[in-house]
Amino acid sequence: MNHVKRSLHLLIEDAERLLEQVSDDTGEEVAAARKRLQHSVESARARLRESRARAQGACRAFDRHARQNPMAAVACGVTIGLLAGWILGTHHR
């Protein structure tokens, strides 16, 4: 996930640099492309903020649930571990 997040940040930075470089061009096509790119950058930033907020909310909810029901959290972890071990074990054969 960090790789995707970093790639998105780099893409936004590159797009902003490109916008700065082509800001002097006055052709209609360049202006339209610049406007679309600016909109895409703003949209990407908004989606990144929304994703971060949702992920933080999900982490807080999971933490709250795990603290209120520690045995259920342990049972869930054990079950996931057993399933992962079973899948990996059958895959190796």
Secondary structure, 3 states (H helix, E strand, C coil): CHHHHHHHHHHHHHHHHHHHHCCCCCCHHHHHHHHHHHHHHHHHHHHHHHHHHHHHHHHHHHHHHHHHCHHHHHHHHHHHHHHHHHHHHHHHC
